[in-house]
Amino acid sequence: MTAAGRHDILRSMNAAAKDILQKVARWPEEDQLELAELAREIETRRTGVYPLSEAERSAIADARRGAFASDDEAAAFWKRLA
């Protein structure tokens, strides 16, 4: 995105959104990622379209490749929890 495009986006935001985004820039990465996830949830609610995260894309790719635990691995896992 160009600098002009970013400026247009900021110009269209209300004061509360601008204020929190300035603060977010100083947050730790973990907190910024959490906010991004919350924003994706809002966008999904508004648009009806769910954008997959990279972790979700990876999990789906693993599932398509059949990257599941074997029956023995699953049984061992549940045995450890019992």
GINOR-V491449 format. One record per pair of residues at least 24 apart in sequence whose C-alpha atoms are under 10 Angstrom apart, sorted by the first residue. I is the first residue (numbers start at 1). J is the second residue. If there is no record, write none. Layout:
i->{I,I}
j->{J,J}
//
This chain:
none
//
